Amino acid sequence: MKVLITDYDFPDVNLELELYKAAGVEVVTAQCRTEEEVIAASEGCQGLLVQYAPVNAKVFAARPEIRIASRYGAGFDTINTEDAAKHGVWVGNSPDYGVGEVATHALAMALDLIRNITVYDRAVKAGEWHYTTAGIIPRASEMTIGIIGLGRIGKRMAHISRNVFKRVIAYDPHIIDGDFPAYVERVGREELYRQADVVSLHTPLNDETRNMVDSSLLKLLKPQSYLVNSARGGLVKIDDLLAALDGGQLKGAALDVLPVEPPETASAIVQHKRVLLSPHAAFYSDVAARELRRKAAQNLIDWDRTGRPSYVVVEGKKDNRK
């Protein structure tokens, strides 16, 4: 088997190279940004290990030898799954590597917004020393947090938030009532926006969720509420978010992800004083990063050995190694 690591932003891929060497898998590496670059680099490859490079019908048609694509991460929006299914290509991911990290990061960002820790820090460094420098601070234990998406990370977010906030409510149309924890109230989407003081997003990016947070939903929020997004940048219409901030509907927003990454430093969302940002880092801890890389890489080894990756997103052709 021959594998292409299409691209990566890790310091190195030594972990992956060691795994593949032990498994007798040939590896080539690249830093592809376009379909054309993936096609050029993947000659003779049966597997792709993908981070951000686009992988779609154009790639599969040009390289019919590709039988599997595995993505670093729980999300797999850089791999067109419909195109993969049409071409009989397996798709795998690594969905459970950083559940605790993302949930903890999202809660930390929410509490930073509420408690204004970053504002206090800036004030102290500017020579101001008084508890009023950050403005009026609400009591978290009297607030409601609303969680959009109650998958692995959403459930963990609910669990660690339940002793911080008065109520935990959630919306997820794809989960049955029995899968909602007893401490989470199930509500409709619009009702969540009306009731929540903090809205935290935990959904994948797909045709159903792309740009789902827009002016029509943001206008339902209580005045002076908060939005946290540690899921995917494409879930939020940034112009509508900025309008909600400037109009007073939102008191603050915390974003670990943006539609374009990295953003322009001079952009309005980066420079906005009531927007807290981190660089797509919610997933990260040293342990989680190693787990992410190992699981994504192992998908290809398992497929080569057994005909099936460990974590299946799309089932490919049964005669998958030909």
Buried (B, 14 or more C-beta within 10 A) or exposed (E): BBBBBBBBEBEEBEBBBEBBEEBEBEBBBBBBEEBEBBBEBBEEBBBBBBBBBBBBBBBBEBBEEBBBBBBBBBBBBBBBBEBBBEBBBBBBBBBEBBBBBBBBBBBBBBBBBBBBBBBBEBBEEEEEEEEEBBEEEEEBEEBBBBBBBBBBBBBBBBBBBBEBBEBBBBBBEEBEEEEBEEEBBBBEBEBBBBBBBBBBBBBBBEEEBBEBBBBEBBEBBBEEBBBBBBBBBBBBBBEBBBBBBEEEBBBBBBBBBBBEEEBEEEEBBBEBEBBBBBEBBBBBBEEBBEBBBBBBBBBBBBBBEEBBBBBBBBBBEEEBEE
